[in-house]
Amino acid sequence: MRVAVDVMGGDNAPHVEVEGAVAAAREFGIPVTLVGDVEKVQAELARHDCKGLDIEVWHASEVVGMHDSASDAVRKKKDSSIRVAFELVKGGEAVAVVSAGNSGATMAAGMFVLKRMKGIDRAAIAQLFPTVTGKTLVLDVGGNVDCKPIHLVQFAVMGEVYARFVMGVDKPRVGLLSNGEEDSKGNELTRETSALLREKPINYIGYVEGRDIFNGSVDVVVCDGFVGNVALKLSEGLAEAVGKMLKAEIKASLLSQIGYFLSRKAFKNFKKTVDYAEYGGAPLLGINGVGMICHGGSNTKAIKNAIRFAHEYALKGVNSRMAEKLNESFPGEPRERAGAQNPDAATERVAS
């Protein structure tokens, strides 16, 4: 159950990716294959004690930059580290891919090399959000900025399966993100999607609002990639701002510092809860394989946890469960196949 890591794509590549992979191999015993410029990767590995660790290096001569188009990962740069990583999964050399590189390119390479699952027109990027009771899965958070109702329905089915077999929720509550809970709210996209979702074999609870992502009232929130990415970036910015404001308030007076000293364990736990590095990355749902998309600025902990997360996803056989649910939800139904033969159609307009 080897995990292929694209070590050339992130903002701090390959240093952080190699360090995170070494940590995952050491702490979790996960075999990893580092994909990238072999000389640079070997130089980074030399900085670590890798004795006894199952770490391989696979050479890739090209790199897809953050400003490259998604098609570069598929057509122009055939020996890019991200495409080679997915080729390893296709060839059975690995079971999952982890990348902190260009998210659009990662999505394009995943769809082009591994293809989409039967019953899926658009792959989706899913993200776990912390709540007062646990976690909420939101999808799509950036893969598809323009969606049709059938795409959101497919996202809902995939999210429901993910919540059951990865998050451990027996009967996941699935909600559709809107500007109010009333049926009269929303727009043409949400109203048509809602009608379709009521006919599917999932626990659809109707419209939910942005605040419901964090209050624990729903397990899966479905939206298009434009709205989802705005929600994601807003949440990240809010968490960062709250941390800075709390730090400023604590430093403002001696009494506040004493209070912090007495409550530092609670503050530490809170920071851990909202830290994106604890979640590692966002799974790419809808491809015939496992792909984990990380922040470009991911730190060592984020890469390490993304590798662990991807490995667990593959071990649990989530994709086979998802395929079963898709067959149950769309028995012989005609589906919108817009862009199905063109990986650029669903990936060129990536929100992040």
N, C-alpha and C positions, 0 to 999 in steps of 0.2 A: 504494500500500500504506500508507494512512493509519491511524494508531492514535488512537482516541478515548480521552481521559484524563478520568476523573471527578475534577475538581479540588476538589470540595466535601466529600468524604466523610471524609478522614483527620483525625487528631487535630490536625495543624498546617496544615490546609487554609485557604486555597489556596496558601499560601506555598511549601511543600515541593513540592507537585505541579507548580506552574508552574516552579519552579526546576529540578526534575528533567526536565520536558518540554523546557525550553530546552536543557539539557545534552544530552539525547538527540538533539535536532534538530541541535545544533552538532557533537557528536562522531561520531554515526553517520549523519547525513544523513536521519533518519527524519521524514517529514511527520507532524505531530500536530494534532489538533483538541482544544482545551481546552473542556470542557463544564462550565458553571456560570454563576453570576451574572456577567454580562458586565462590569459596572462594577468588581467586585472583581477579576476576572481581568485586565482591562485595566490596573488600578492596579498589579497585581503584575508584569505584563509590562513596564510602564514602567521598572521597576527594572533591566531587563536590556537588553543590546545584542542585539536580535533581527534586525538588518539581514541580509538574505539568507537567513533561516531560513524554512522552510515551516511556519508556525504559524497556525492559524485558531482563531477563538473562536466557540463555539455556545452561545447563551443557554439556560439552564434556570433556571426561577424557584423551584424547590423543592429541598430537601435532605433526604435520609433520614439521621436521626441514628443513633448507635451503639445507642441504646436503643429505637429504633422496631422494630416487628415486621416480619418479612419481607414480609408482605402490603402494607405501606404503600408499598413500592417498586413494587408492581404495580397496586394498585387505588386507593388513596387519593391517592397522590402521582404522578400520571401525568406531571407535568413535572419530576420529580426528575432530578438530574444523572446518576444511575446508569442510570435507565430510558432517558433520552434518549440516552445513550452507546450503549446496545445497539440502540436504534432506528436510530442512524446505521449500525451494522453491517448491520442488516436491510435498510436502504434502499440499501446499496452505497456509502455515503459514507465508510465506514471498514472495515478488515478485522479489527480487534481492539479490545478494551476493557481498560483498566487502571484499577483502583480500589483505594484504600486505605480505603474506607468499610466500612459494615456488611457483613460477609461473608455473612450470611444473606440480606440484601436483594440483594446482588450476585448470589448464586446464584438467588434467586427471579426477579429481573429477567431474567437470562440465559435461564432455562428458559421463562419466560412469553413473552418477545419472540422469541427465536431457536428455541425448542422443543428437545426432546431428539432426539438422533440415533436413527434406526431401530435397534431392538434394545437400547435403553438405558431402564431404568426409573428410575434414580437417577443424576443427575450426581454427580461426585466431585471433591473438592479434592485435588490431588496435590502433594507436597512433596519436593524434593531434599534429601537428607541427605549430608554429607561422610563419606567413608570413608577407610581407610588406602590404598586403591587407586584411588579415584575418587569416584563418587557412587552413592547408592541412592535409588530413587524409592519413596515410601511413599504409599499411598492406600487409604482415604479418611482425611484428617486433620481432619475436622470438619464435613463436609457432612451426613452421615447417621448419627445416633447409634444408631439401631435399624435393623438390616439383616437380610435373609433371605439364604440361601445363593446364590440366583440373582444377587442384587445384587453379592456379593463376586466371583462368577465374571465378571460383566460388568466390574467394576473391574480384574480380572486381565488380561482381554483388552485393555482400553484401556491399561493400564500397559505391557503387552508391546509394543504398537505404539509408544507414546511412547518407550520405551527404545531401540527399534530406529532410529526416524527422527529423534529429537531428541538422545538421548544417544549414538547411534552404536554401539550394542551389536549385534553380528551375531545372536547367539542368546541373548537375555536369559533369565537364570535367575529364575523367578518363585516366590516362597515365600509361604506363608500364616502370618501371625503367630500364635503359640500359646505355651503355657507349657512347652513341651518339644518336642524333635525327634521323639520316638517317636510312632508312629501311635496309641498308646493314650492319649496326652495330648489336651488340648484340651477343648472342650465340644460340645454338640449342634450348634451353628452351624458350628464349624470342621470337625468330622468330616463333616458332610453336604457342606460346601463342598469339602473335600478330595477326596471321592469324585467330585464333579462336575468338578473341575479336571483330574483324571486322564484324563477323556474328551475334553478340549479340545485343539486343535492348537497348544499352547504348551509351552514347556520348563518344566513344573512340577516343582519339586524337593522338594515336600512342606513340612512344618512348618519354620518357622524361629523363633528366639527373639529377644528384644529386642536382645541384644548383636550379633546378625548384621546388624542395620541398619548398623553401623559397621565391621564387619571385612572387608567386601569379598567375602563369600561368596555374596551374592545381589544381583541388579540391581533387582528389583521386589518390594516387600513389600506384601501385601494385608491389610487389616483393616477393621473397621467404624469409623465416624467417632468414636465415643466413645473406643475404645482408641487410635486414631491421634492424636487430639488430645492425649490424656494423654502419649503418647510425644513428640509435638512440643514441648509445653510443658515437659516434663521435660528434653528435650535443650537447649532454649533456656536454661532455668534453670541447667543444669549448665555450659554454655559460659560463661555470665556469671559464675557462682561460681568456676570455674577461673581465669578472667581476674583476678578480684579477689584470689584467694588467691595467684596467682603474683606479682601486683603487690606484695602485702604482704610476701611472702618476699624479693623483690628488694630492697625498701627496708629490710629488717631488718638488713642488714650491708653493709659496704663491699665484702667479698669477693663477695657476691652481685651487687652493682651492677657490679663489674668483669666478672663472668661474663656478666651481661646485655649489657654493652657489646660483648663479644666475640661474643655469640650473637644480637645484635639482629635480624639478617636472618632467622634461623630463627624468632624470635618473631613478626616481622612477617608472615612467610609463613603461620605457624600461625593468626594472628589473621584473616588474609584468608580462610583455608580455612573457618573456623567462623563467619564473619560472614554473617548472613542477607542483608545488603544486596547481597552479591555475586550472590545468586540472584534478587534483585528481588522475586519473588512466586510464588504457587502457581497453576498453571493449573487452570482449571475444565474437567474432561474430561466429555464426554458431551453437550454442547450443539452445535447447528449453527452454530458460530462459535468465535471465540477470546476467552476471558475470562481475565484475570490478576488474582488477588486478592492484595493486599499487606497487610502489617501496618498497623494503624491508626496506629502511631507510626513509620512508615517515614521514613527520611531521604532527602535528595536523591539519594544514590547508589542507594538501593533503587528509587526511582521511575524513575530513568534506566535501570537495568538491567532493570526489569520491562518497560519500553517496548521495549527492545532484544529481550528474550526473546519478547515477544508478537509482534513484527514477524517474527522468525526463524521462529516457530511457524507463522505464516500463510504465509510464503514457502515453507516445506517441504511445505505441503499435508498436514499430519498428519491432519486430519479425514477426508479422502478415503481415506487409508490405513486409518484406524480403521474407517470404514464397511465397507470390503472385508473386514477381519478379522472384524468382527461378523457379516457375512453368512456367512462361512465357518464361524464358531464356533457359530452358532445357525440352521442351515438349516431353516426351517419349524417350529422349536420353539415351543410355547406358552410365554409368559413371564409372570411375576407383574407385573401392571399396577397394583399398589396405589398409589393417589394419582396415577396418570398424568394424570388430568384436573384435578388440584388442586395447583397449585404450592406451596401452603402445607403440604401433607402431608409434603413432603420437605424443607422449609426452615424451618418454624417451630421445630423442635427442633434448632437448630444448636449445636454444641458450643463454637464460639468466635465 
